[in-house]
Amino acid sequence: MSATFSRNFSPAAVSRLASVALLGLAVLSSCSKGDTEPPVPVPEAPATITFTRAGLYPEGVQYDAANKRFLVTSLTTGQVGQVKDDGTYSTAFPDDPKLVSAIGMYLDEPRNRVLVAISDPGANQQRTSTATLRKLARLAIYNRTTPTAAPVVVELGTLRPNVGHFANDIAVDVQGNAYVTDSFSGIIYKVDATTNVASVFLESPQFVAPAGTFGLNGIVFHPDGYLLVAKSDEGKLFKIPLAAPSTFTTVATTQNLTAADGLLLQDNNTLQVVCNAQAKVFRLATTNGFGAATLSGTFATQPQFPTTLARRDGNSYVLYANLDALFSGRMPAVSQFSINRVIF
């Protein structure tokens, strides 16, 4: 090859070709180095997000990853708000007079819906009435893709008139059907995913709590085809098969779960339970499909009435709602609330 170059190219041409070759090697080397450089790290989510809104008293929380925000409800306004990582709070969806107090919430990602349990514990002074006080159970359904649209409001309590009602928490199955607990009447409602028609899914004397106390509360859907439901006053967990709800059983556990509120299924064999009066989040593990469950971790919260949990980037976050201050009439009203990473 060297003979061919010397016969057909002048020394100057050979020099120019060598320079071009060296330049090409340098460019390739630069590209190769760039390809192996580590990606720019994504900032870690904050451990605590504190937001300020006097007298808001949130109860439900969900993390909306698509919009990089937490969603929170409010007992005193009936609205759904959004909280950014910098603590900025603003309303997320339109207000509606039928939304008296917004309690539990579920973000149905596959269907771009935000479902909110609506009740009237008397906390919203602008909307409470003798007709609805402790008698109201509704489900509000927002479309996340059209956040300016009014919600669809489904009446639940009218299925069992003349008894107390408090729609509390929501779970959604793989078909999109919603299940709503009623803390005062001992009922679990079902709302059809296609028609939004409500029905009584299950009611039992075992679900009824003494007057003035909360019974059924947190609820989650398990992908194996059943619901897990907490009963606050007794600290019980129920396992309810969707195909045969009347065959429900009590999850055997020695852990004290009195004042159980929100539930979060960490994985198929691990359940997190918020117990607000205990100021604890308990992690329960099962080896037999929640026939029984044992304690596998405890997170002590601040004494600020934790209510429920949201999942974000593989971590759990608990809402400090301070509802004890609201229910006791403490003044001035609490103005700061927080969403906190749970560490077992």
Contacts in CASP RR format, 6 or more apart in sequence:
PFRMAT RR
TARGET T0000
AUTHOR 0000-0000-0000
METHOD contacts of the structure
MODEL  1
MSATFSRNFSPAAVSRLASVALLGLAVLSSCSKGDTEPPVPVPEAPATIT
FTRAGLYPEGVQYDAANKRFLVTSLTTGQVGQVKDDGTYSTAFPDDPKLV
SAIGMYLDEPRNRVLVAISDPGANQQRTSTATLRKLARLAIYNRTTPTAA
PVVVELGTLRPNVGHFANDIAVDVQGNAYVTDSFSGIIYKVDATTNVASV
FLESPQFVAPAGTFGLNGIVFHPDGYLLVAKSDEGKLFKIPLAAPSTFTT
VATTQNLTAADGLLLQDNNTLQVVCNAQAKVFRLATTNGFGAATLSGTFA
TQPQFPTTLARRDGNSYVLYANLDALFSGRMPAVSQFSINRVIF
5 14 0 8 1.000
9 17 0 8 1.000
45 85 0 8 1.000
45 312 0 8 1.000
45 313 0 8 1.000
45 315 0 8 1.000
45 341 0 8 1.000
46 85 0 8 1.000
47 340 0 8 1.000
47 341 0 8 1.000
48 338 0 8 1.000
48 339 0 8 1.000
48 340 0 8 1.000
48 341 0 8 1.000
49 70 0 8 1.000
49 83 0 8 1.000
49 84 0 8 1.000
49 85 0 8 1.000
49 87 0 8 1.000
49 338 0 8 1.000
49 339 0 8 1.000
49 340 0 8 1.000
50 87 0 8 1.000
50 336 0 8 1.000
50 337 0 8 1.000
50 338 0 8 1.000
51 83 0 8 1.000
51 87 0 8 1.000
51 88 0 8 1.000
51 89 0 8 1.000
51 336 0 8 1.000
51 337 0 8 1.000
51 338 0 8 1.000
51 339 0 8 1.000
52 87 0 8 1.000
52 89 0 8 1.000
52 335 0 8 1.000
52 336 0 8 1.000
52 337 0 8 1.000
53 89 0 8 1.000
53 335 0 8 1.000
53 337 0 8 1.000
54 332 0 8 1.000
54 333 0 8 1.000
54 334 0 8 1.000
54 335 0 8 1.000
55 76 0 8 1.000
55 326 0 8 1.000
55 333 0 8 1.000
55 334 0 8 1.000
55 335 0 8 1.000
56 72 0 8 1.000
56 74 0 8 1.000
56 76 0 8 1.000
56 77 0 8 1.000
56 89 0 8 1.000
56 337 0 8 1.000
57 74 0 8 1.000
57 75 0 8 1.000
57 76 0 8 1.000
57 123 0 8 1.000
57 321 0 8 1.000
57 322 0 8 1.000
57 323 0 8 1.000
57 325 0 8 1.000
57 326 0 8 1.000
57 333 0 8 1.000
57 334 0 8 1.000
57 337 0 8 1.000
58 72 0 8 1.000
58 73 0 8 1.000
58 74 0 8 1.000
58 75 0 8 1.000
58 307 0 8 1.000
58 319 0 8 1.000
58 321 0 8 1.000
58 337 0 8 1.000
59 73 0 8 1.000
59 74 0 8 1.000
59 75 0 8 1.000
59 102 0 8 1.000
59 103 0 8 1.000
59 104 0 8 1.000
59 307 0 8 1.000
59 308 0 8 1.000
59 319 0 8 1.000
59 321 0 8 1.000
59 323 0 8 1.000
60 72 0 8 1.000
60 73 0 8 1.000
60 102 0 8 1.000
60 103 0 8 1.000
60 104 0 8 1.000
60 105 0 8 1.000
60 307 0 8 1.000
60 308 0 8 1.000
60 319 0 8 1.000
60 321 0 8 1.000
61 70 0 8 1.000
61 71 0 8 1.000
61 72 0 8 1.000
61 73 0 8 1.000
61 105 0 8 1.000
61 307 0 8 1.000
61 308 0 8 1.000
61 309 0 8 1.000
61 310 0 8 1.000
61 317 0 8 1.000
61 319 0 8 1.000
61 339 0 8 1.000
62 70 0 8 1.000
62 71 0 8 1.000
62 105 0 8 1.000
62 106 0 8 1.000
62 107 0 8 1.000
62 114 0 8 1.000
62 310 0 8 1.000
63 69 0 8 1.000
63 70 0 8 1.000
63 71 0 8 1.000
63 107 0 8 1.000
63 310 0 8 1.000
63 311 0 8 1.000
63 312 0 8 1.000
63 317 0 8 1.000
64 70 0 8 1.000
64 71 0 8 1.000
64 82 0 8 1.000
64 107 0 8 1.000
64 144 0 8 1.000
65 312 0 8 1.000
65 313 0 8 1.000
66 144 0 8 1.000
67 82 0 8 1.000
68 84 0 8 1.000
68 85 0 8 1.000
69 82 0 8 1.000
69 83 0 8 1.000
69 84 0 8 1.000
69 92 0 8 1.000
70 82 0 8 1.000
70 83 0 8 1.000
70 310 0 8 1.000
70 317 0 8 1.000
70 339 0 8 1.000
71 80 0 8 1.000
71 81 0 8 1.000
71 82 0 8 1.000
71 83 0 8 1.000
71 92 0 8 1.000
71 105 0 8 1.000
71 107 0 8 1.000
71 114 0 8 1.000
72 80 0 8 1.000
72 81 0 8 1.000
72 82 0 8 1.000
72 83 0 8 1.000
72 105 0 8 1.000
72 319 0 8 1.000
72 337 0 8 1.000
72 339 0 8 1.000
73 79 0 8 1.000
73 80 0 8 1.000
73 81 0 8 1.000
73 102 0 8 1.000
73 103 0 8 1.000
73 104 0 8 1.000
73 105 0 8 1.000
73 116 0 8 1.000
74 80 0 8 1.000
74 81 0 8 1.000
74 101 0 8 1.000
74 102 0 8 1.000
75 101 0 8 1.000
75 102 0 8 1.000
75 103 0 8 1.000
75 121 0 8 1.000
75 123 0 8 1.000
75 124 0 8 1.000
75 323 0 8 1.000
75 326 0 8 1.000
76 101 0 8 1.000
76 123 0 8 1.000
76 124 0 8 1.000
76 125 0 8 1.000
76 326 0 8 1.000
77 95 0 8 1.000
77 102 0 8 1.000
77 124 0 8 1.000
78 95 0 8 1.000
78 99 0 8 1.000
78 100 0 8 1.000
78 101 0 8 1.000
78 102 0 8 1.000
78 118 0 8 1.000
78 124 0 8 1.000
78 127 0 8 1.000
79 91 0 8 1.000
79 93 0 8 1.000
79 95 0 8 1.000
79 99 0 8 1.000
79 102 0 8 1.000
80 91 0 8 1.000
80 92 0 8 1.000
80 93 0 8 1.000
80 102 0 8 1.000
80 105 0 8 1.000
80 114 0 8 1.000
80 116 0 8 1.000
80 142 0 8 1.000
81 89 0 8 1.000
81 90 0 8 1.000
81 91 0 8 1.000
81 92 0 8 1.000
81 93 0 8 1.000
82 89 0 8 1.000
82 90 0 8 1.000
82 91 0 8 1.000
82 92 0 8 1.000
83 89 0 8 1.000
83 339 0 8 1.000
92 147 0 8 1.000
93 114 0 8 1.000
93 142 0 8 1.000
93 147 0 8 1.000
93 151 0 8 1.000
94 148 0 8 1.000
94 149 0 8 1.000
94 150 0 8 1.000
94 151 0 8 1.000
96 140 0 8 1.000
96 150 0 8 1.000
96 151 0 8 1.000
96 153 0 8 1.000
97 127 0 8 1.000
98 118 0 8 1.000
98 138 0 8 1.000
98 140 0 8 1.000
98 153 0 8 1.000
99 116 0 8 1.000
99 118 0 8 1.000
99 127 0 8 1.000
99 138 0 8 1.000
99 140 0 8 1.000
99 151 0 8 1.000
99 153 0 8 1.000
100 118 0 8 1.000
100 119 0 8 1.000
100 120 0 8 1.000
100 122 0 8 1.000
100 124 0 8 1.000
100 127 0 8 1.000
100 128 0 8 1.000
100 132 0 8 1.000
100 136 0 8 1.000
101 118 0 8 1.000
101 119 0 8 1.000
101 120 0 8 1.000
101 121 0 8 1.000
101 122 0 8 1.000
101 123 0 8 1.000
101 124 0 8 1.000
101 127 0 8 1.000
102 116 0 8 1.000
102 117 0 8 1.000
102 118 0 8 1.000
102 140 0 8 1.000
103 116 0 8 1.000
103 117 0 8 1.000
103 118 0 8 1.000
103 119 0 8 1.000
103 166 0 8 1.000
103 167 0 8 1.000
103 168 0 8 1.000
103 169 0 8 1.000
104 116 0 8 1.000
104 117 0 8 1.000
104 168 0 8 1.000
104 169 0 8 1.000
104 170 0 8 1.000
104 308 0 8 1.000
105 114 0 8 1.000
105 115 0 8 1.000
105 116 0 8 1.000
105 117 0 8 1.000
105 170 0 8 1.000
106 114 0 8 1.000
106 115 0 8 1.000
106 170 0 8 1.000
106 171 0 8 1.000
106 172 0 8 1.000
106 178 0 8 1.000
107 113 0 8 1.000
107 114 0 8 1.000
107 144 0 8 1.000
108 114 0 8 1.000
108 115 0 8 1.000
108 172 0 8 1.000
108 176 0 8 1.000
110 176 0 8 1.000
111 176 0 8 1.000
111 193 0 8 1.000
112 143 0 8 1.000
112 144 0 8 1.000
112 145 0 8 1.000
113 141 0 8 1.000
113 142 0 8 1.000
113 143 0 8 1.000
113 144 0 8 1.000
114 141 0 8 1.000
114 142 0 8 1.000
114 144 0 8 1.000
115 139 0 8 1.000
115 140 0 8 1.000
115 141 0 8 1.000
115 142 0 8 1.000
115 170 0 8 1.000
115 172 0 8 1.000
115 178 0 8 1.000
116 139 0 8 1.000
116 140 0 8 1.000
116 141 0 8 1.000
116 142 0 8 1.000
116 151 0 8 1.000
116 170 0 8 1.000
117 137 0 8 1.000
117 138 0 8 1.000
117 139 0 8 1.000
117 167 0 8 1.000
117 168 0 8 1.000
117 169 0 8 1.000
117 170 0 8 1.000
117 180 0 8 1.000
118 136 0 8 1.000
118 137 0 8 1.000
118 138 0 8 1.000
118 139 0 8 1.000
118 140 0 8 1.000
118 153 0 8 1.000
118 167 0 8 1.000
119 136 0 8 1.000
119 137 0 8 1.000
119 138 0 8 1.000
119 165 0 8 1.000
119 166 0 8 1.000
119 167 0 8 1.000
119 168 0 8 1.000
120 127 0 8 1.000
120 128 0 8 1.000
120 129 0 8 1.000
120 132 0 8 1.000
120 133 0 8 1.000
120 134 0 8 1.000
120 135 0 8 1.000
120 136 0 8 1.000
121 133 0 8 1.000
121 134 0 8 1.000
121 166 0 8 1.000
122 128 0 8 1.000
122 133 0 8 1.000
122 134 0 8 1.000
123 326 0 8 1.000
134 164 0 8 1.000
134 165 0 8 1.000
134 166 0 8 1.000
134 184 0 8 1.000
135 157 0 8 1.000
135 164 0 8 1.000
135 165 0 8 1.000
136 157 0 8 1.000
136 165 0 8 1.000
136 166 0 8 1.000
136 167 0 8 1.000
137 155 0 8 1.000
137 156 0 8 1.000
137 157 0 8 1.000
137 165 0 8 1.000
137 166 0 8 1.000
137 167 0 8 1.000
137 180 0 8 1.000
137 182 0 8 1.000
137 185 0 8 1.000
137 189 0 8 1.000
138 153 0 8 1.000
138 154 0 8 1.000
138 155 0 8 1.000
138 156 0 8 1.000
138 157 0 8 1.000
138 167 0 8 1.000
139 153 0 8 1.000
139 154 0 8 1.000
139 156 0 8 1.000
139 167 0 8 1.000
139 170 0 8 1.000
139 178 0 8 1.000
139 180 0 8 1.000
139 189 0 8 1.000
139 191 0 8 1.000
139 198 0 8 1.000
140 151 0 8 1.000
140 152 0 8 1.000
140 153 0 8 1.000
140 154 0 8 1.000
141 151 0 8 1.000
141 152 0 8 1.000
141 153 0 8 1.000
141 154 0 8 1.000
141 196 0 8 1.000
142 149 0 8 1.000
142 151 0 8 1.000
143 149 0 8 1.000
152 196 0 8 1.000
154 191 0 8 1.000
154 196 0 8 1.000
154 197 0 8 1.000
154 198 0 8 1.000
155 198 0 8 1.000
156 165 0 8 1.000
156 167 0 8 1.000
156 180 0 8 1.000
156 182 0 8 1.000
156 189 0 8 1.000
156 191 0 8 1.000
156 198 0 8 1.000
157 165 0 8 1.000
157 167 0 8 1.000
157 182 0 8 1.000
157 185 0 8 1.000
157 189 0 8 1.000
159 187 0 8 1.000
159 189 0 8 1.000
159 198 0 8 1.000
159 199 0 8 1.000
159 200 0 8 1.000
160 185 0 8 1.000
160 187 0 8 1.000
160 200 0 8 1.000
160 203 0 8 1.000
163 184 0 8 1.000
163 185 0 8 1.000
164 184 0 8 1.000
164 185 0 8 1.000
165 182 0 8 1.000
165 184 0 8 1.000
165 185 0 8 1.000
166 182 0 8 1.000
166 183 0 8 1.000
166 184 0 8 1.000
166 185 0 8 1.000
166 214 0 8 1.000
167 180 0 8 1.000
167 181 0 8 1.000
167 182 0 8 1.000
167 189 0 8 1.000
168 180 0 8 1.000
168 181 0 8 1.000
168 182 0 8 1.000
168 183 0 8 1.000
168 214 0 8 1.000
168 216 0 8 1.000
168 217 0 8 1.000
168 218 0 8 1.000
169 180 0 8 1.000
169 181 0 8 1.000
169 217 0 8 1.000
169 218 0 8 1.000
169 219 0 8 1.000
169 262 0 8 1.000
169 263 0 8 1.000
169 308 0 8 1.000
170 178 0 8 1.000
170 179 0 8 1.000
170 180 0 8 1.000
170 181 0 8 1.000
170 219 0 8 1.000
171 178 0 8 1.000
171 179 0 8 1.000
171 219 0 8 1.000
171 220 0 8 1.000
171 221 0 8 1.000
171 227 0 8 1.000
172 178 0 8 1.000
172 179 0 8 1.000
172 221 0 8 1.000
173 179 0 8 1.000
173 221 0 8 1.000
173 225 0 8 1.000
173 242 0 8 1.000
174 221 0 8 1.000
174 223 0 8 1.000
175 193 0 8 1.000
176 193 0 8 1.000
177 190 0 8 1.000
177 191 0 8 1.000
177 192 0 8 1.000
177 193 0 8 1.000
178 190 0 8 1.000
178 191 0 8 1.000
178 193 0 8 1.000
179 188 0 8 1.000
179 189 0 8 1.000
179 190 0 8 1.000
179 191 0 8 1.000
179 201 0 8 1.000
179 219 0 8 1.000
179 221 0 8 1.000
179 227 0 8 1.000
180 188 0 8 1.000
180 189 0 8 1.000
180 191 0 8 1.000
180 219 0 8 1.000
181 187 0 8 1.000
181 188 0 8 1.000
181 216 0 8 1.000
181 217 0 8 1.000
181 218 0 8 1.000
181 219 0 8 1.000
181 229 0 8 1.000
182 188 0 8 1.000
182 189 0 8 1.000
182 216 0 8 1.000
183 209 0 8 1.000
183 214 0 8 1.000
183 215 0 8 1.000
183 216 0 8 1.000
183 217 0 8 1.000
183 232 0 8 1.000
184 209 0 8 1.000
184 212 0 8 1.000
184 214 0 8 1.000
184 215 0 8 1.000
185 203 0 8 1.000
185 208 0 8 1.000
186 203 0 8 1.000
186 204 0 8 1.000
186 207 0 8 1.000
186 208 0 8 1.000
186 209 0 8 1.000
186 215 0 8 1.000
186 216 0 8 1.000
187 200 0 8 1.000
187 202 0 8 1.000
187 203 0 8 1.000
187 207 0 8 1.000
187 216 0 8 1.000
188 200 0 8 1.000
188 201 0 8 1.000
188 202 0 8 1.000
188 203 0 8 1.000
188 207 0 8 1.000
188 216 0 8 1.000
188 219 0 8 1.000
188 227 0 8 1.000
188 229 0 8 1.000
188 240 0 8 1.000
188 245 0 8 1.000
189 198 0 8 1.000
189 199 0 8 1.000
189 200 0 8 1.000
189 201 0 8 1.000
190 198 0 8 1.000
190 199 0 8 1.000
190 200 0 8 1.000
190 201 0 8 1.000
191 197 0 8 1.000
191 198 0 8 1.000
191 199 0 8 1.000
192 198 0 8 1.000
192 199 0 8 1.000
201 245 0 8 1.000
202 240 0 8 1.000
202 245 0 8 1.000
202 246 0 8 1.000
202 248 0 8 1.000
204 248 0 8 1.000
206 238 0 8 1.000
207 215 0 8 1.000
207 216 0 8 1.000
207 231 0 8 1.000
207 238 0 8 1.000
208 215 0 8 1.000
209 215 0 8 1.000
209 216 0 8 1.000
209 231 0 8 1.000
209 232 0 8 1.000
209 233 0 8 1.000
209 234 0 8 1.000
210 233 0 8 1.000
213 232 0 8 1.000
213 233 0 8 1.000
214 232 0 8 1.000
214 233 0 8 1.000
215 231 0 8 1.000
215 232 0 8 1.000
215 233 0 8 1.000
215 234 0 8 1.000
216 229 0 8 1.000
216 230 0 8 1.000
216 231 0 8 1.000
216 232 0 8 1.000
217 229 0 8 1.000
217 230 0 8 1.000
217 231 0 8 1.000
217 232 0 8 1.000
217 260 0 8 1.000
217 261 0 8 1.000
217 262 0 8 1.000
218 229 0 8 1.000
218 230 0 8 1.000
218 260 0 8 1.000
218 261 0 8 1.000
218 262 0 8 1.000
218 263 0 8 1.000
218 308 0 8 1.000
219 227 0 8 1.000
219 228 0 8 1.000
219 229 0 8 1.000
219 230 0 8 1.000
219 263 0 8 1.000
220 227 0 8 1.000
220 228 0 8 1.000
220 263 0 8 1.000
220 264 0 8 1.000
220 265 0 8 1.000
220 271 0 8 1.000
221 227 0 8 1.000
221 265 0 8 1.000
222 228 0 8 1.000
222 265 0 8 1.000
222 268 0 8 1.000
222 290 0 8 1.000
223 268 0 8 1.000
224 268 0 8 1.000
224 289 0 8 1.000
225 241 0 8 1.000
225 242 0 8 1.000
225 243 0 8 1.000
226 239 0 8 1.000
226 240 0 8 1.000
226 241 0 8 1.000
226 242 0 8 1.000
226 290 0 8 1.000
227 238 0 8 1.000
227 239 0 8 1.000
227 240 0 8 1.000
227 242 0 8 1.000
228 237 0 8 1.000
228 238 0 8 1.000
228 239 0 8 1.000
228 240 0 8 1.000
228 251 0 8 1.000
228 263 0 8 1.000
228 265 0 8 1.000
228 271 0 8 1.000
228 290 0 8 1.000
229 237 0 8 1.000
229 238 0 8 1.000
229 240 0 8 1.000
229 263 0 8 1.000
230 236 0 8 1.000
230 237 0 8 1.000
230 238 0 8 1.000
230 257 0 8 1.000
230 260 0 8 1.000
230 261 0 8 1.000
230 262 0 8 1.000
230 263 0 8 1.000
230 273 0 8 1.000
231 237 0 8 1.000
231 238 0 8 1.000
231 260 0 8 1.000
232 258 0 8 1.000
232 259 0 8 1.000
232 260 0 8 1.000
232 261 0 8 1.000
233 258 0 8 1.000
234 258 0 8 1.000
235 256 0 8 1.000
235 257 0 8 1.000
235 258 0 8 1.000
235 259 0 8 1.000
235 260 0 8 1.000
235 275 0 8 1.000
236 250 0 8 1.000
236 251 0 8 1.000
236 257 0 8 1.000
236 260 0 8 1.000
237 250 0 8 1.000
237 251 0 8 1.000
237 253 0 8 1.000
237 257 0 8 1.000
237 260 0 8 1.000
237 271 0 8 1.000
237 273 0 8 1.000
237 290 0 8 1.000
237 293 0 8 1.000
238 248 0 8 1.000
238 249 0 8 1.000
238 250 0 8 1.000
238 251 0 8 1.000
239 248 0 8 1.000
239 249 0 8 1.000
239 250 0 8 1.000
239 251 0 8 1.000
239 289 0 8 1.000
239 290 0 8 1.000
239 291 0 8 1.000
240 248 0 8 1.000
241 247 0 8 1.000
241 248 0 8 1.000
249 291 0 8 1.000
251 286 0 8 1.000
251 290 0 8 1.000
251 291 0 8 1.000
251 292 0 8 1.000
251 293 0 8 1.000
252 291 0 8 1.000
252 292 0 8 1.000
252 293 0 8 1.000
253 284 0 8 1.000
253 292 0 8 1.000
253 293 0 8 1.000
253 294 0 8 1.000
253 295 0 8 1.000
254 294 0 8 1.000
254 295 0 8 1.000
255 282 0 8 1.000
255 284 0 8 1.000
255 293 0 8 1.000
255 294 0 8 1.000
255 295 0 8 1.000
256 275 0 8 1.000
256 278 0 8 1.000
257 273 0 8 1.000
257 275 0 8 1.000
257 282 0 8 1.000
258 275 0 8 1.000
258 277 0 8 1.000
258 278 0 8 1.000
259 275 0 8 1.000
259 276 0 8 1.000
259 277 0 8 1.000
259 278 0 8 1.000
260 273 0 8 1.000
260 274 0 8 1.000
260 275 0 8 1.000
261 273 0 8 1.000
261 274 0 8 1.000
261 275 0 8 1.000
261 276 0 8 1.000
261 306 0 8 1.000
261 307 0 8 1.000
261 308 0 8 1.000
262 273 0 8 1.000
262 274 0 8 1.000
262 307 0 8 1.000
262 308 0 8 1.000
262 309 0 8 1.000
263 271 0 8 1.000
263 272 0 8 1.000
263 273 0 8 1.000
263 274 0 8 1.000
263 308 0 8 1.000
263 309 0 8 1.000
264 271 0 8 1.000
264 272 0 8 1.000
264 308 0 8 1.000
264 309 0 8 1.000
264 310 0 8 1.000
264 311 0 8 1.000
264 316 0 8 1.000
265 271 0 8 1.000
265 272 0 8 1.000
266 272 0 8 1.000
266 283 0 8 1.000
266 316 0 8 1.000
269 285 0 8 1.000
269 286 0 8 1.000
269 287 0 8 1.000
269 289 0 8 1.000
270 283 0 8 1.000
270 284 0 8 1.000
270 285 0 8 1.000
270 286 0 8 1.000
270 296 0 8 1.000
271 283 0 8 1.000
271 284 0 8 1.000
271 286 0 8 1.000
271 290 0 8 1.000
271 293 0 8 1.000
272 281 0 8 1.000
272 282 0 8 1.000
272 283 0 8 1.000
272 284 0 8 1.000
272 309 0 8 1.000
272 316 0 8 1.000
272 342 0 8 1.000
273 281 0 8 1.000
273 282 0 8 1.000
273 283 0 8 1.000
273 284 0 8 1.000
274 280 0 8 1.000
274 281 0 8 1.000
274 306 0 8 1.000
274 307 0 8 1.000
274 308 0 8 1.000
274 309 0 8 1.000
274 318 0 8 1.000
275 281 0 8 1.000
275 282 0 8 1.000
276 305 0 8 1.000
276 306 0 8 1.000
276 307 0 8 1.000
276 321 0 8 1.000
276 323 0 8 1.000
277 305 0 8 1.000
279 300 0 8 1.000
279 301 0 8 1.000
279 302 0 8 1.000
279 303 0 8 1.000
279 304 0 8 1.000
279 305 0 8 1.000
279 306 0 8 1.000
280 298 0 8 1.000
280 299 0 8 1.000
280 300 0 8 1.000
280 301 0 8 1.000
281 298 0 8 1.000
281 299 0 8 1.000
281 301 0 8 1.000
281 306 0 8 1.000
281 309 0 8 1.000
281 316 0 8 1.000
281 318 0 8 1.000
281 342 0 8 1.000
281 344 0 8 1.000
282 295 0 8 1.000
282 297 0 8 1.000
282 298 0 8 1.000
283 295 0 8 1.000
283 296 0 8 1.000
283 297 0 8 1.000
283 298 0 8 1.000
283 299 0 8 1.000
283 344 0 8 1.000
284 293 0 8 1.000
284 294 0 8 1.000
284 295 0 8 1.000
284 296 0 8 1.000
285 293 0 8 1.000
285 294 0 8 1.000
285 295 0 8 1.000
285 296 0 8 1.000
286 292 0 8 1.000
286 293 0 8 1.000
286 294 0 8 1.000
296 344 0 8 1.000
297 344 0 8 1.000
298 344 0 8 1.000
299 318 0 8 1.000
299 342 0 8 1.000
299 343 0 8 1.000
299 344 0 8 1.000
301 318 0 8 1.000
301 320 0 8 1.000
301 340 0 8 1.000
302 320 0 8 1.000
302 340 0 8 1.000
304 320 0 8 1.000
304 321 0 8 1.000
304 322 0 8 1.000
304 338 0 8 1.000
305 320 0 8 1.000
305 321 0 8 1.000
305 322 0 8 1.000
305 323 0 8 1.000
305 324 0 8 1.000
305 325 0 8 1.000
306 318 0 8 1.000
306 319 0 8 1.000
306 320 0 8 1.000
306 321 0 8 1.000
307 318 0 8 1.000
307 319 0 8 1.000
307 321 0 8 1.000
307 323 0 8 1.000
308 318 0 8 1.000
308 319 0 8 1.000
309 316 0 8 1.000
309 317 0 8 1.000
309 318 0 8 1.000
309 319 0 8 1.000
309 342 0 8 1.000
310 316 0 8 1.000
310 317 0 8 1.000
310 319 0 8 1.000
310 339 0 8 1.000
311 317 0 8 1.000
315 341 0 8 1.000
315 342 0 8 1.000
316 341 0 8 1.000
316 342 0 8 1.000
317 339 0 8 1.000
317 340 0 8 1.000
317 341 0 8 1.000
317 342 0 8 1.000
318 339 0 8 1.000
318 340 0 8 1.000
318 342 0 8 1.000
319 337 0 8 1.000
319 338 0 8 1.000
319 339 0 8 1.000
319 340 0 8 1.000
320 337 0 8 1.000
320 338 0 8 1.000
320 339 0 8 1.000
320 340 0 8 1.000
321 337 0 8 1.000
322 334 0 8 1.000
322 337 0 8 1.000
324 330 0 8 1.000
325 333 0 8 1.000
325 334 0 8 1.000
326 333 0 8 1.000
326 334 0 8 1.000
END
